[in-house]
Amino acid sequence: MNYLRYFLIFGLLAVGLACKSTADKTGNEQATTAPDGTTLISGTVTSCDADSIRIFKADGITLTPVAAFKVTYENGQGSFSGDFQVKEKGFYYIGPKGQGSKLLILGEDESLTLYGNCSNFQLATVGNSKINSDYATVSRQIDGFTQQFNGLIQQYRKAMKSGQGLENVAQQMVKLDERKLALLDSVQTASPFIAKVVGLRTYLSYQYYQQSGEPQIYSGEPEYFAKNFFTHTDLASPIFNQLPLLHEHFKGYATTLTRIGLSAQVQRDYVIAALDGIPDGSSAEKMAVLGATAGFQGQGVENYIHFGRRYLEDFPKDNPQLRAQVQKQVNAAASRTIGAVAPEITMATPDGNMLNLSDLRGKVVLIDFWASWCGPCRRENPNVVRVYEKYKDKGFEILSVSLDRDKNRWLQAIQKDGLDWLHVSDLKQWKNEAAQLYGVSSIPYTVLLDREGRIIANKLRGAALEAKLAEIFGG
């Protein structure tokens, strides 16, 4: 089983309980709350100087504060208390700030208490709440399964190397899956709400499938994984709108798809199929799409761009800072993708006129990021001058984007080095808008475009640049 090492990624994500929910594609599902919709939340805190303890609700991967309780101090210990109107039963976070806050189920208890240390509030204990106690118990059981699974993975690797004991380890994996399924029945009966959540962490082993007695319909473990990672979870359930864990699962799912021998298009199709189970426009869809985007980052450029753009298109009114960050990263990825249309550059020339990259369509264009203060750039300039003189009459053009701050030094370098082609700059140095758009982190950096503005190659310099131009123009 050559792909087993990749499935170790999901040791912390996919070991748990399986469940099914009756929610439909629209996410319609009855949600119960406390009798009057109000929960009295009180508690004590230590190692704390916060003025309040806040309740946060997840919106995509952003935690938004929805309530705050004032903390009063006596002898170094803080206390707080207040009513919270629970509009919908689900997962919330509580703590002095969003980062490091405690995951909490609200909407079933009339009151509950917390005891926490502000330096690590996510480890706060919850009292007087059966559902939170049950969830903590089940989480510990899942963690135990995870440890056993990871141990079996290590044993399986050793057995593969030695050629001995594979069947024995496989049988242990099957028995572990049987224990998960046995626990599943009791959790579904005791708390369907919890069962929906822990189902997200469920991935029964390929060995279990092979010995299940079911018809063997998969070509191998990669196909089995791709089609079964979310099998035991109803992604349409509204509780996933408040659970950022969904983001991490889609991230891990996408990452593993890039590593098990599937084409980029097949990877994309599997993720799209999984997303089809989530209500359109929901916070859960936002988390899942962003998770898939993150999972493909650095792994599958085409799909990273695809899902990043899907987020930008489907959630035009989302957090402006997050959207700007995703847009910047997607543009940078696109600028490195061979065959993609290069992102537009509109910037001022030395005489103050605005020049568009798209105005140069019809020519083979070298975008050259440089600066007067960059020694390697200046040393490379004679090579660039040579190829420009050789091919400029054949339809070759250069657009140099300077990361200078001082205009006089920029212009002096152009003249001194004899750079007789097109130049632009916004004089913002490393904050140059085009450099950020193209993900430039070091210079010199070049991008070569064909006559239609599509990217042919990146980072060509010296002999490599000359060879590529000779291939395009001949001689």
C-alpha positions as CSV (number, residue, x, y, z in Angstrom):
1,M,0.0,0.0,0.0
2,N,2.3,2.7,-1.3
3,Y,0.0,5.6,-0.4
4,L,-0.4,4.8,3.3
5,R,2.2,7.3,4.4
6,Y,0.0,10.1,3.1
7,F,-3.1,8.9,5.0
8,L,-1.1,9.5,8.2
9,I,-2.0,13.1,7.7
10,F,-5.5,12.3,8.7
11,G,-4.6,10.5,11.9
12,L,-5.7,13.6,13.8
13,L,-8.6,14.4,11.5
14,A,-10.3,11.3,10.4
15,V,-10.4,8.9,13.3
16,G,-13.7,9.0,15.1
17,L,-17.3,8.2,14.8
18,A,-19.5,7.8,11.7
19,C,-22.9,9.4,11.5
20,K,-25.7,10.3,9.1
21,S,-28.1,13.2,9.5
22,T,-31.5,13.9,8.0
23,A,-30.7,17.5,7.0
24,D,-31.3,18.2,3.3
25,K,-29.2,20.1,0.8
26,T,-30.7,23.4,2.0
27,G,-29.4,22.7,5.5
28,N,-33.0,22.7,7.0
29,E,-32.9,21.0,10.3
30,Q,-34.7,21.5,13.6
31,A,-32.4,23.1,16.2
32,T,-33.4,22.9,19.9
33,T,-32.4,25.6,22.4
34,A,-32.7,26.2,26.1
35,P,-36.4,26.5,27.2
36,D,-36.5,30.3,27.0
37,G,-33.6,30.6,24.6
38,T,-31.4,32.1,27.3
39,T,-28.3,30.5,29.0
40,L,-26.8,31.9,32.2
41,I,-23.0,31.7,31.8
42,S,-20.8,32.3,34.8
43,G,-17.3,31.5,35.7
44,T,-14.0,32.2,37.4
45,V,-10.7,33.1,35.7
46,T,-7.0,33.2,36.9
47,S,-3.9,34.7,35.4
48,C,-6.1,37.3,33.8
49,D,-6.1,41.0,33.3
50,A,-8.9,41.1,30.7
51,D,-11.8,43.5,31.3
52,S,-14.3,41.0,29.9
53,I,-14.9,37.5,28.7
54,R,-16.4,37.3,25.3
55,I,-18.5,34.9,23.3
56,F,-17.6,34.5,19.6
57,K,-19.4,32.9,16.7
58,A,-17.6,31.5,13.7
59,D,-18.3,33.1,10.3
60,G,-16.2,31.2,7.9
61,I,-12.7,31.2,9.4
62,T,-13.4,34.5,11.3
63,L,-14.5,34.7,14.9
64,T,-17.0,37.5,15.5
65,P,-17.8,38.6,19.1
66,V,-21.5,38.4,19.9
67,A,-21.5,39.0,23.6
68,A,-19.3,40.2,26.5
69,F,-19.4,39.7,30.2
70,K,-17.5,42.1,32.5
71,V,-14.9,40.5,34.7
72,T,-14.6,41.7,38.3
73,Y,-11.4,40.9,40.4
74,E,-10.8,40.1,44.0
75,N,-7.5,38.8,45.4
76,G,-6.2,38.1,41.9
77,Q,-9.2,36.0,40.8
78,G,-11.7,37.2,38.3
79,S,-15.4,36.3,38.0
80,F,-18.0,36.9,35.5
81,S,-21.7,36.2,34.9
82,G,-24.4,37.0,32.4
83,D,-27.3,35.9,30.2
84,F,-26.7,34.9,26.6
85,Q,-29.6,34.8,24.2
86,V,-29.0,31.6,22.1
87,K,-30.7,32.0,18.8
88,E,-29.5,28.7,17.4
89,K,-28.1,25.7,19.2
90,G,-24.5,25.2,18.1
91,F,-20.8,25.8,18.6
92,Y,-19.5,29.0,20.0
93,Y,-16.2,30.1,21.4
94,I,-15.6,31.8,24.7
95,G,-12.5,33.6,26.1
96,P,-10.9,37.0,26.7
97,K,-10.0,37.1,22.9
98,G,-10.7,35.0,19.9
99,Q,-7.3,33.3,19.7
100,G,-7.0,30.5,22.2
101,S,-10.7,30.6,23.1
102,K,-12.7,27.6,24.4
103,L,-15.0,25.7,22.1
104,L,-18.5,25.5,23.7
105,I,-21.9,24.0,22.8
106,L,-24.7,26.5,23.7
107,G,-28.4,26.1,23.3
108,E,-29.3,23.1,25.5
109,D,-28.4,24.2,29.0
110,E,-30.2,26.8,31.1
111,S,-26.9,27.6,32.8
112,L,-23.3,26.5,32.9
113,T,-20.1,27.5,34.6
114,L,-16.5,27.8,33.4
115,Y,-13.2,27.7,35.2
116,G,-10.2,28.8,33.1
117,N,-6.7,30.3,33.0
118,C,-6.6,33.3,30.6
119,S,-3.1,32.3,29.4
120,N,-4.6,29.1,27.9
121,F,-8.4,29.5,28.0
122,Q,-9.0,26.8,25.4
123,L,-8.3,24.3,28.2
124,A,-11.0,25.8,30.5
125,T,-13.3,23.3,32.2
126,V,-17.1,23.4,31.8
127,G,-19.4,22.5,34.6
128,N,-23.1,22.0,34.9
129,S,-23.5,21.1,31.2
130,K,-24.2,17.5,30.2
131,I,-23.8,18.1,26.5
132,N,-20.4,19.7,26.9
133,S,-19.4,17.0,29.3
134,D,-20.5,14.3,26.8
135,Y,-18.7,16.1,24.0
136,A,-15.5,16.2,26.0
137,T,-15.8,12.5,26.8
138,V,-16.3,11.5,23.2
139,S,-13.4,13.8,22.2
140,R,-11.1,11.9,24.6
141,Q,-12.3,8.6,23.1
142,I,-11.5,9.9,19.6
143,D,-8.1,11.0,20.7
144,G,-7.5,7.5,22.0
145,F,-8.4,6.1,18.6
146,T,-6.1,8.5,17.0
147,Q,-3.1,7.4,19.1
148,Q,-3.8,3.8,18.3
149,F,-4.2,4.5,14.6
150,N,-0.9,6.4,14.5
151,G,0.8,3.5,16.3
152,L,-0.6,1.0,13.8
153,I,0.6,3.2,10.9
154,Q,4.1,3.0,12.3
155,Q,3.9,-0.7,12.6
156,Y,2.6,-1.1,9.1
157,R,5.5,0.9,7.7
158,K,7.9,-1.4,9.5
159,A,6.1,-4.4,8.3
160,M,6.2,-3.2,4.7
161,K,10.0,-2.8,5.0
162,S,10.5,-6.2,6.5
163,G,7.9,-8.0,4.5
164,Q,6.5,-9.6,7.7
165,G,3.5,-9.0,9.8
166,L,1.4,-7.0,7.3
167,E,-1.7,-9.1,7.7
168,N,-1.5,-8.9,11.5
169,V,-1.4,-5.1,11.5
170,A,-4.2,-4.9,8.9
171,Q,-6.4,-7.0,11.2
172,Q,-5.6,-4.7,14.1
173,M,-6.8,-1.8,11.9
174,V,-10.0,-3.6,11.1
175,K,-10.6,-4.2,14.8
176,L,-10.0,-0.5,15.6
177,D,-12.6,0.4,12.9
178,E,-15.1,-2.0,14.5
179,R,-14.6,-0.3,17.8
180,K,-15.4,3.0,16.2
181,L,-18.5,1.7,14.7
182,A,-19.6,0.2,18.0
183,L,-19.2,3.5,19.7
184,L,-21.0,5.2,16.8
185,D,-24.3,3.4,17.7
186,S,-24.3,4.6,21.3
187,V,-23.4,8.2,20.4
188,Q,-26.1,8.4,17.8
189,T,-28.6,7.2,20.3
190,A,-27.4,9.4,23.2
191,S,-26.7,12.7,21.2
192,P,-27.4,12.9,17.5
193,F,-26.0,16.5,17.6
194,I,-22.6,15.3,18.8
195,A,-22.7,12.4,16.4
196,K,-23.0,14.8,13.5
197,V,-19.8,16.6,14.5
198,V,-17.6,13.7,15.4
199,G,-18.6,12.1,12.1
200,L,-16.5,14.7,10.4
201,R,-13.5,13.0,12.0
202,T,-14.3,9.6,10.7
203,Y,-12.3,7.8,8.1
204,L,-12.6,4.0,8.2
205,S,-9.4,2.3,6.9
206,Y,-9.1,0.8,3.4
207,Q,-8.3,-2.5,5.2
208,Y,-11.7,-2.4,6.8
209,Y,-13.3,-1.9,3.4
210,Q,-11.3,-4.8,1.9
211,Q,-12.5,-7.2,4.5
212,S,-16.0,-5.9,4.9
213,G,-17.5,-8.3,2.5
214,E,-18.9,-5.5,0.4
215,P,-18.4,-5.6,-3.4
216,Q,-14.9,-4.2,-4.2
217,I,-15.9,-1.3,-6.4
218,Y,-12.8,0.9,-6.0
219,S,-9.7,0.7,-8.2
220,G,-7.4,1.2,-5.1
221,E,-6.9,3.1,-1.9
222,P,-6.6,6.6,-3.6
223,E,-10.1,6.3,-5.1
224,Y,-11.5,4.8,-1.9
225,F,-10.1,7.7,0.1
226,A,-11.2,10.4,-2.3
227,K,-14.8,9.1,-2.3
228,N,-15.1,8.1,1.3
229,F,-13.4,10.8,3.4
230,F,-16.7,12.6,4.0
231,T,-19.0,9.6,3.7
232,H,-19.9,9.5,7.4
233,T,-20.7,13.2,7.7
234,D,-23.8,15.2,6.6
235,L,-22.1,18.3,5.3
236,A,-25.5,19.9,4.9
237,S,-26.1,20.1,8.6
238,P,-26.3,23.7,9.8
239,I,-24.0,23.0,12.8
240,F,-21.1,23.1,10.4
241,N,-21.8,26.8,9.8
242,Q,-20.2,27.4,13.3
243,L,-17.4,24.9,13.3
244,P,-14.1,26.0,11.7
245,L,-12.9,22.3,12.1
246,L,-14.6,22.0,8.6
247,H,-11.9,24.3,7.2
248,E,-9.1,22.0,8.5
249,H,-10.7,18.9,7.1
250,F,-11.1,20.3,3.6
251,K,-7.6,21.6,3.8
252,G,-6.2,18.2,4.8
253,Y,-8.4,16.5,2.2
254,A,-7.2,18.7,-0.6
255,T,-3.5,18.3,0.4
256,T,-3.8,14.5,0.4
257,L,-5.4,14.5,-3.0
258,T,-2.4,16.2,-4.4
259,R,-0.1,13.4,-3.1
260,I,-1.8,10.1,-4.1
261,G,-1.3,10.1,-7.8
262,L,-4.4,11.8,-9.1
263,S,-4.5,14.4,-11.9
264,A,-5.2,18.1,-11.1
265,Q,-8.6,17.8,-12.8
266,V,-9.6,14.7,-10.9
267,Q,-8.5,16.3,-7.6
268,R,-10.7,19.3,-8.4
269,D,-13.7,17.1,-9.3
270,Y,-13.5,15.3,-6.0
271,V,-13.4,18.5,-4.0
272,I,-16.3,20.0,-6.0
273,A,-18.3,16.9,-5.4
274,A,-17.8,17.2,-1.7
275,L,-18.7,20.9,-1.7
276,D,-21.9,20.1,-3.5
277,G,-23.1,18.6,-0.2
278,I,-22.9,22.0,1.5
279,P,-25.6,24.7,1.2
280,D,-24.6,27.4,-1.3
281,G,-23.6,30.7,0.3
282,S,-23.4,29.3,3.8
283,S,-20.7,29.9,6.3
284,A,-19.9,26.2,6.1
285,E,-19.3,26.5,2.3
286,K,-17.0,29.5,2.9
287,M,-15.0,27.5,5.4
288,A,-14.8,24.5,3.1
289,V,-13.8,26.5,0.0
290,L,-11.1,28.4,2.0
291,G,-9.9,25.1,3.4
292,A,-9.6,23.5,0.0
293,T,-7.8,26.7,-1.2
294,A,-5.3,26.4,1.6
295,G,-4.8,22.7,1.0
296,F,-3.8,23.2,-2.6
297,Q,-1.5,26.1,-1.8
298,G,2.0,25.1,-2.7
299,Q,0.7,21.7,-3.8
300,G,-1.5,22.2,-6.9
301,V,-1.3,25.7,-8.4
302,E,-4.2,25.3,-10.8
303,N,-6.6,24.2,-8.1
304,Y,-5.3,26.7,-5.7
305,I,-6.3,29.4,-8.2
306,H,-9.6,27.7,-9.0
307,F,-10.9,27.5,-5.4
308,G,-9.4,30.9,-4.4
309,R,-11.4,32.5,-7.2
310,R,-14.4,30.5,-6.2
311,Y,-14.3,32.0,-2.8
312,L,-13.8,35.6,-4.2
313,E,-16.8,35.1,-6.6
314,D,-19.1,33.4,-4.1
315,F,-18.5,35.7,-1.2
316,P,-18.1,39.2,-2.6
317,K,-19.1,40.9,0.7
318,D,-16.9,38.9,3.0
319,N,-14.2,40.2,5.3
320,P,-12.4,42.8,3.1
321,Q,-8.9,42.0,4.6
322,L,-9.3,38.3,4.1
323,R,-10.6,38.9,0.5
324,A,-7.6,41.2,-0.2
325,Q,-5.2,38.6,1.1
326,V,-6.7,35.8,-1.0
327,Q,-6.9,38.0,-4.1
328,K,-3.2,38.9,-3.7
329,Q,-2.2,35.2,-3.2
330,V,-4.3,34.0,-6.1
331,N,-2.9,36.7,-8.4
332,A,0.7,35.7,-7.4
333,A,-0.1,32.1,-8.1
334,A,-1.6,33.0,-11.4
335,S,1.6,34.9,-12.3
336,R,3.6,31.8,-11.9
337,T,1.3,29.4,-13.8
338,I,2.5,28.5,-17.3
339,G,-0.2,29.1,-19.9
340,A,-2.2,31.6,-17.7
341,V,-2.9,35.1,-18.8
342,A,-0.5,37.4,-16.9
343,P,-2.2,39.7,-14.4
344,E,-2.7,43.3,-15.6
345,I,-0.1,45.9,-14.7
346,T,-1.0,49.5,-14.9
347,M,1.8,51.9,-13.7
348,A,3.5,55.2,-14.4
349,T,6.4,55.6,-16.9
350,P,9.3,58.0,-16.1
351,D,7.4,60.8,-17.8
352,G,4.3,60.2,-15.7
353,N,2.1,58.5,-18.3
354,M,0.2,55.4,-17.4
355,L,1.2,52.2,-19.3
356,N,-0.8,49.0,-19.4
357,L,0.8,45.6,-19.8
358,S,-2.1,44.6,-22.0
359,D,-1.2,47.4,-24.4
360,L,1.8,45.2,-25.5
361,R,-0.3,42.3,-26.8
362,G,1.0,41.1,-30.1
363,K,4.6,41.1,-28.9
364,V,6.6,38.7,-26.9
365,V,7.1,40.5,-23.6
366,L,9.7,40.1,-20.8
367,I,8.5,41.6,-17.5
368,D,11.7,42.4,-15.7
369,F,11.5,43.3,-12.0
370,W,14.6,45.1,-10.9
371,A,16.0,48.2,-9.0
372,S,18.9,50.6,-9.3
373,W,20.1,49.4,-5.8
374,C,20.1,45.7,-6.7
375,G,23.6,44.5,-7.5
376,P,22.6,41.2,-9.2
377,C,20.1,43.2,-11.3
378,R,22.7,45.6,-12.5
379,R,25.1,42.8,-13.3
380,E,22.4,41.0,-15.3
381,N,21.5,44.1,-17.3
382,P,24.2,43.7,-20.0
383,N,22.7,40.3,-20.8
384,V,19.3,41.7,-21.1
385,V,20.5,44.5,-23.3
386,R,22.2,42.0,-25.6
387,V,19.1,39.9,-26.2
388,Y,16.9,43.0,-26.6
389,E,19.1,44.3,-29.3
390,K,19.0,40.9,-31.0
391,Y,15.3,40.4,-31.0
392,K,13.6,43.8,-30.7
393,D,13.0,44.0,-34.4
394,K,11.4,40.5,-34.4
395,G,8.6,41.5,-32.0
396,F,10.4,41.3,-28.6
397,E,9.6,43.9,-25.9
398,I,10.7,44.4,-22.3
399,L,8.7,46.0,-19.6
400,S,11.0,46.8,-16.6
401,V,9.3,47.3,-13.3
402,S,11.5,49.1,-10.9
403,L,11.4,48.6,-7.1
404,D,13.1,51.9,-6.5
405,R,12.0,54.6,-4.1
406,D,14.3,57.4,-5.4
407,K,13.2,58.5,-8.9
408,N,16.5,60.1,-9.8
409,R,18.5,57.0,-9.0
410,W,16.0,55.0,-11.0
411,L,16.4,57.2,-14.1
412,Q,20.2,57.4,-13.7
413,A,20.5,53.6,-13.7
414,I,18.3,53.4,-16.8
415,Q,20.6,55.8,-18.6
416,K,23.9,54.4,-17.3
417,D,23.0,50.8,-18.1
418,G,21.6,51.6,-21.6
419,L,18.1,50.1,-20.9
420,D,16.4,51.4,-24.1
421,W,13.0,49.9,-23.5
422,L,9.8,50.4,-21.5
423,H,10.0,51.3,-17.8
424,V,7.4,51.8,-15.0
425,S,7.5,52.2,-11.3
426,D,5.3,53.5,-8.4
427,L,8.4,54.2,-6.4
428,K,7.2,52.1,-3.5
429,Q,10.2,49.7,-3.3
430,W,9.1,46.3,-2.0
431,K,5.5,47.6,-1.7
432,N,5.4,48.0,-5.5
433,E,1.9,47.0,-6.5
434,A,3.0,44.9,-9.5
435,A,5.7,43.1,-7.5
436,Q,3.1,42.2,-4.9
437,L,0.6,41.2,-7.6
438,Y,3.2,38.8,-9.0
439,G,4.5,37.5,-5.7
440,V,8.0,38.9,-6.2
441,S,10.1,38.2,-3.1
442,S,13.6,38.6,-4.7
443,I,15.0,40.4,-7.7
444,P,16.0,40.1,-10.5
445,Y,12.7,38.3,-11.3
446,T,11.4,37.8,-14.8
447,V,8.2,36.6,-16.4
448,L,8.1,35.9,-20.2
449,L,4.8,36.3,-22.1
450,D,3.7,35.2,-25.5
451,R,2.0,37.4,-28.0
452,E,-1.4,36.8,-26.4
453,G,-0.2,37.8,-22.9
454,R,0.1,34.2,-21.6
455,I,3.0,33.1,-19.4
456,I,5.7,31.1,-21.1
457,A,8.3,31.0,-18.4
458,N,9.5,32.5,-15.1
459,K,12.9,33.4,-13.7
460,L,14.8,33.3,-17.0
461,R,18.2,34.9,-16.8
462,G,21.4,34.9,-18.8
463,A,21.9,31.9,-21.1
464,A,18.5,30.4,-20.2
465,L,16.7,33.6,-21.3
466,E,18.8,33.8,-24.5
467,A,18.0,30.1,-25.3
468,K,14.3,30.5,-24.8
469,L,14.2,33.6,-27.1
470,A,16.2,31.7,-29.7
471,E,13.6,29.0,-29.5
472,I,10.8,31.5,-30.0
473,F,12.3,33.7,-32.7
474,G,14.9,31.3,-34.3
475,G,18.6,31.9,-34.2
